[in-house]
């Protein structure tokens, strides 16, 4: 995870089994909105499972690796602004 995002709440990576458990624990709290960064196989599987678990709005961003940090920050800002304006 980019160092600029360390310590920011509710941001998770998916690299191993411990990450799966952390995401699962976070989903036990009712969420109506999730942003998935990455539209590869794992990202799309995540979207499918989030929808199955009852998340109503799932936004998906496809990234080019070289702009990952900047784009992640932009995605978070955009996602947060959408959540505030679409209540």
C-alpha positions in Angstrom: 0.0 0.0 0.0 1.3 3.5 -0.8 2.8 5.2 2.3 0.4 8.1 1.8 -2.5 5.8 2.6 -1.1 4.1 5.6 -3.3 4.8 8.6 -6.3 5.9 6.5 -9.4 4.1 7.8 -11.3 1.6 5.7 -8.7 1.1 3.0 -7.7 -2.6 2.5 -5.3 -4.4 0.2 -5.9 -8.0 -0.9 -2.7 -9.9 -1.1 -3.2 -12.8 1.2 -5.4 -14.7 3.6 -5.0 -12.2 6.5 -6.2 -9.5 4.2 -9.3 -11.6 3.4 -10.1 -11.8 7.1 -9.6 -8.1 7.6 -12.0 -7.3 4.7 -14.5 -9.8 6.0 -14.5 -8.2 9.5 -15.0 -4.8 7.9 -18.0 -6.0 5.9 -19.7 -7.2 9.1 -20.6 -3.5 9.6 -23.3 -2.5 7.1 -21.7 -0.8 4.1 -23.7 0.7 1.3 -20.8 1.9 -0.8 -17.4 0.3 -1.6 -14.7 1.3 -4.1 -12.6 -1.4 -5.7 -9.4 -0.3 -7.3 -8.4 -2.8 -9.9 -10.5 -4.5 -12.6 -8.5 -7.6 -13.0 -9.7 -11.1 -12.1 -9.4 -10.6 -8.3 -11.0 -7.1 -8.4 -14.0 -8.4 -10.4 -14.3 -11.4 -8.0 -14.3 -8.9 -5.2 -17.1 -6.9 -6.8 -19.2 -10.0 -7.3 -18.8 -11.0 -3.7 -19.5 -7.5 -2.4 -22.8 -7.5 -4.4 -23.6 -10.9 -3.0 -23.0 -9.7 0.5 -25.5 -6.8 0.0 -23.3 -3.8 -0.8 -25.6 -1.7 -3.0 -23.1 0.6 -4.7 -19.7 -0.8 -5.9 -17.4 1.5 -7.9 -14.6 -0.1 -9.9 -11.5 1.7 -11.1 -9.0 0.3 -13.6 -5.5 1.6 -13.0 -2.2 1.7 -14.9 0.4 0.6 -12.4 2.8 3.5 -12.9 0.1 6.0 -11.6 -1.1 3.8 -8.7 -0.5 6.2 -5.8 -1.9 9.3 -7.3 -4.9 7.5 -8.8 -5.7 5.8 -5.5 -5.8 9.1 -3.8 -8.0 10.6 -6.6 -10.3 7.5 -6.3 -10.7 8.0 -2.6 -11.4 11.7 -2.9 -14.0 11.0 -5.7 -15.6 8.2 -3.8 -15.8 10.2 -0.6 -17.4 13.2 -2.5 -20.0 10.8 -4.1 -20.9 9.4 -0.7 -21.5 12.9 0.7 -23.6 14.1 -2.2 -25.7 11.0 -2.9 -27.2 10.4 0.6 
